[in-house]
Amino acid sequence: MTYIPLATFERADGTSNISSYLDAEDSAWIATLTPAILTERFGERTDNDDPTRGYSDPEWYWKAINSNRAVWGIGFRWGEARLRSKSNDSDAIKQFIGFLKNEMEATALWVGN
């Protein structure tokens, strides 16, 4: 699967937290991500500025290049990483997590290395 980064938060409007669909291993992996790690690997993003609701860190989004063009992202609430999308398809979730892991491992930024 190929994913292209989305430059602005507005393009990912309508996504929600789908971290509950992650298996234990992927959930633990997502928890290791920080805004600093994602900035280093994927560049700066505009903060999602709503600190009273726990949103004060940037968010990163990608669009899958396939028939459904699903939007996927990593956002933070109260400082904790969360998987975001409109999809809850388990195969698609695994593919996106695999993409992120490959990208992070390629740059040796993932703390699991």
Buried (B, 14 or more C-beta within 10 A) or exposed (E): EEBEEBEEBEBBEEBEEBBEBBEEEBBEBBEEBBBEBBBEBBEEBEBBEEEEEEBBBBBBBBBBEEEEEBBBBBBBBEEBBBBBBBBEBEEBBBBBBEBBBEBBEEEEBBEEE
